[in-house]
Amino acid sequence: MEQSVASADLPRGISVAYATAGAGPPLLFVGGWLSHLELSWELVAERSFLEALALGRTLLRYDRPGCGLSERPAEAEWSLELERETLRTVVSAVGATEFDLMGSSLGVPIAIDWAARNPETVNRLILYGGWARGPDLATRQVREHVVGLVRSHWGLGSDVLTEIFAPEASAATRSSVAKYQRQASSAEMAVTLLGACYEVDVTDRLSEVSAPTLVLHREHDRAAPLAQGRLIASRVRGARLVELPGRSHLPYIGDVDALVKEIRAYLGLPPQRRTAAPTLTKRQREVADLVSRGLTNREIARRLGIDERTAEGHVERIRDRLGVRSRAQIASWWVASKAG
C-alpha cells in the first residue's frame, strides 16, 4: 500500500500537508501531538498500524501547522479553532462531506470538539487513548517539569516522553520514536503542543456528541489515565468503552492486533488476514540480520551458501513484507525487532 501526499492552504495562509491511503469510505485520523506524514510511513510499526486502518477505508491524515510537512509559522501557535480550521480545509480538499472520525491522544479532544460542533459530518467516532480534560493528566508540578525539560533540552525531553509513551517498545524502537519526534517538530512547537495537551478541556462538549462512539483505552496507559477514557464514555450518550491490556500510549506499540480488531469490527470491516505487526520466515530473518550488518547480496549468498539471485529474491520479499523500499529500512526494522 502506498500513500499520496498533497497540501492545501488554510484561510489564514498557512500550508498544511495531508495524505491519503487505501480505498473506500473516508476515515479521518486525527493523530497525537506531533506527526510527520512521510516519516511515520517509513516507521515500520506505525505504517503497519496505519495500513490496517486503510484496508477497506480511505485513510486521511494531516500534519498540523508547525509539524511534519506542513508549514512552520514564524511563531508557534495552537488552538482548537486552528485545529477546526485545519480539519475543515483538509476534508474540503478531498471532497469529503461525511466520514468516520478517529482521534488518538491529543486527537481525541480535537475529535470530540469537531463531532460536537459538526454532527452532520461524522458517521462514527472512535476515540483511542485520549482525554477530555488536560489538567487532569498529571499534577501541576509534573506538567511544569515535563514542559520545562522539553523547552531546555528537546533531545532529553523527547527521550523521556518516549519512555512514557512506549514503555513496552524495545530500546531501538524507542530511540527511533524519539528521533522521529525531534524531526517532526522544533522544540518551540513541541513546547506549545505539549502545553496544549495539558490545557485543553472539552468536557462541556461531551454531552453534545451525537455520533455513535467507541472509546478505546489501555488499562495502564502512562500518558493518559484510564479515568479519562471512562469519563468520556460516561458523558457521551450511548458511547461504548473497551478497556484493553497494556501500558503503551502509542497505538502502534504493544498489543496492536487487539486494538486493530476492535477498530475494524466497529467500522464493519472484516478482520485482517495478517497481523498488524509484520513477521518474517526464519530464512528471511537470517537475511535481514546480514543486511543490518551491511553485507551485499553477493556476501549474503556466500555466507548462507545460496546463489546471489536467491539472496536478492529474499531481500525483495523482505521489502514487500515490511512495506519498505530500502536496505536501511530493513536494517532499522531488524535492529528494533532484535532488541525487543
N, C-alpha and C positions, 0 to 999 in steps of 0.2 A: 504494500500500500504506500502511496506517495501523497504528500500534501501540496497544496497550491497556496502560495503566499502573495498577497496583494496589499494595497494600502488605500486609505480614504482620509479625507480631511474633515476634522471637526469644524463646527461653525466658528469657533474661535481661532481657526487657522492651524491647529496642531495636526500633524500627520500621524495616523495610527495604523499599525500593521495588523492584518488578520490572516488567518489560514483556514482552509477547508480541506477535509479528507473524508473519504468514503462516499457512499451514495444512499439516498433515502430521505425521509423527512428530516428537517433540521433539528439538531441538538446543539444548543448554545452552551458552551462550557465556560464558566467564569472561574478562573484559577485563583491561586493564592497570592500572597503579597508581591512576589517577584516572578517574572516569566521572561522567556526568550524563545520565540516560536521555532527558530532553527536549532538552537542548542538542545531544547527539550526533545526534539525529533531525533537528535543524534544520541541522546542518552537512552541506552537500550531498555532499561527498566521502565522509564516513563513512556517511551514510544510504544512499548508493548501494551501498557495500560490504555493509552490513547487510541491505539488501533482497535482494542477491544470495545471501546465506546463507538468507534466509527463503523463497526460491522453491522450494516443494516440502517445506519443513520449517516447524514452528512454532518460531520462534526465541525463546528465553527468555534474557533478560539481567537483571542486577540491579545496583544501586548498593550497594557495600559500606558498612557503617556508617561514618558520618563523611564520606561523599561524596554528591554529587548530591542526589537527592530523599530519600535515607534520613536517618534521624535522626542528628544530630551529638551524640554523648555529651559530657558536661562535660569529660572528659579523653580525648585521642586515644589509641587503643589499636589494636593489631593482633596477630594470632597465627594460625597455621594452624588452631588449634582454633576460633577465631571464624569463619574462612572456612568450615570444615566445617559449623559450626552454621548459617551463613547459607545455604549451598547446600542443606542438609537442609530448612530452613524454606521456601525458595523452591520446590523441586521438590515438596514436600508440598502447598504452597498450590495448585499447578496440577494435582496428582494424578498426577505423572509418577513411575513406578517404574523405568522403563528409558529410556535416552536416549543419543543421541550426545553426546559431550562435546568441546568445543573450548576450548583455553586460548590466550591471546595475551599475550606479555610476562610480567608478574607472574602472570598467569592460568595460565601453564604449570606452575610448581612447585605451584600450588594444584590444578590438574587432575591432576597426577601423584600427589599425596598422596591425593586423593579416589579415583582409579581403583585405587590400591594397596589402600586400606582398604575400598572398596565395589565390588569387581569385579562383583558381581551386577547393578549398576545401569548399567554402561557397555557399550554395544554396540560403539561405535567411538570411538577417541580421536584427536584432531587437535591437534597442538602447533605453534604458529607463533611464531617469533621469541623464544623463551624461554631459560630456563636451569635447571639443576638446583642449581648452587652459586653463590649470590650473591656471596661474597667474590672469586670469580674474574672478576667483571665488570670490575673496574678495580683499580688499585693502591690501597693504603690511603690514600695522600696524595690521590689523585684523589677517592676516595669521600668523604673528610673535607671536601675543598674544596667539592664539589658540595652536600653536605648543609648545610654552613655557609652557602653562598650562598643556598640556599632559606630557611634559618632567618632570615638577616639581611635579605634583600631578596627577597620572594616574586615581585615583578614581574620583576626582572632574572633571578632563578633560573628562572622559567618560560620566559623568552626563551632562555636558554642551553640548557635541556633540550629545547626545541622545535627548536633548531638541531641537536641531536644526534639527536633522534627523526625529524626530517623534512627532511634536507638537500636532498632532491630537490623539495620543495614550493616554490611561489612565495613571495615575501616576504609577500604579502597573506594567503595560506593559513597561513603560519607565525604571522603576527600573530593570526589567528583562533584557531588551536590554542592559542597561549599564553594568550590571554584566556579560552578555554574551560577550561583547566586551573585558572586562578585562580577562575573561577566555580564550578568543581566541588568545590573544597576550600579550607579555610583553610590558612594557612601552617603551622600546628601539625600538622594532619593530613597535609599534604604531606611534612613532615619525617619523621613517623612511617612513612609508607608508603614513602618513598624509602629509609629505613633498613631497612625490611623487604626491599626489593628486594636490598639489599647483604648482608643477613644470612641470608636463608632458605637452607636446604640440605636437599634431598630426595634426595641421591644414594643414600642407603641404601634408598630406596623404589623405585628404578628397576627392580630385578630382580623386584619384587613385582607389577608391572603385567602383567596378562594379556590385556587388551583389544587387538584389532588396532589398531596405532598408526601414524599418519602424522606424520612430523616435517618441517616446512617452515621453511626459514631462508634469508634473503637473504645472499648471499656476503659483502657488506661492511657488514652491519648495524653501525652505530656505537654502539648501545646494548647489544646482546647479541652477543658474538663468536660467529662460526660454530662455533668449537671447542665451545661449549656445546651447540649442536644436534647436533653429531657425537657428543659424549659421551652425550647422551640416547639417540640412535639405537643406539649401540653397546651400551648396557646394558639397553634394553627388549627383551625377547625378541621377535624377528620384526619389529621396527619397520623402516619404510622411510623413508629420508631423501631429501628432494628439496631440492637447493640451487638457489635462484632468484637471478637477477641483481638488483643494486640495493643501495642504501645505506640506505634508509629503514627505520626500525623500525616505524613505524605501518603497519598492514596496508592502510589506505585511501589511502596515498601511494605514488607510484612505479608500477610495473607491476602494477596491481591485477588486471587481467584474467588474467594468468598465474597469480596466486595463487588467484583465484576458480575458475579452470579446474581446478586440482589438487584443491581442496576439494570441488567439486561432483562430480567424477569419483570421488573416494574414497567419497563418500556415495551413489554410484549414481544421481546426478541428471543430467539432460541438460544440455548446455551452455546458457548464457544466449542468448536471442535478441538481446539488445543488450549492449553493453559496460557494465562497471561504472561507467565514467566517463561522465556524460551529455554529449551533444553537441547543438548547435542548428544549424538551417539558417542560411544567410547572412543572410536577412531577419530571422530571429529574433535573431541576434546583433546586428544593427543596432538592433532594438527594445530588446534588453537593455541595450545601451550607452546609449540615450537614457533608459531607466528609471533607470539608475545615475546619470544627471545630474539626476534629479529632475523630468523632464518628465511632464506628464499625458498621457492618451491623446489628447486633442484636440491638444496641442502636438506629440506624436509624429506624428499624422496629417498635420499641416501640414508638418512637416519632411520627411517621406517622400513627400508627395504622394498620400496614400491617405485614405480616409474614416475617421471616428472609430470606426465599428463594426469595421472591418477591423483597426485598431490594437488595439482591445480584444480581438479574437479572437486576435491574435498574443500578447498578454500572457497570456491564459488558456492558450494552448497551451504557452507557455514554462513557466508554473507547473506544468502537467501533466507536461512533460518532465523538469523538475528535481525534481518531487515536493515543491514548496514552496507556501506559501499567500500570502505577502506580496510586495509590490514590493520591500521592503527586503531580503528574502532573494534575490530576483533580482539586485538590485544587488550584494549581497555576493558571489554566485557570479561575476558578471561581472568584478568587480574582481580576484578571485583568479585567474580564467581568463586575464584580460588580462595580469596581472603574470607569469603563468607562461610 
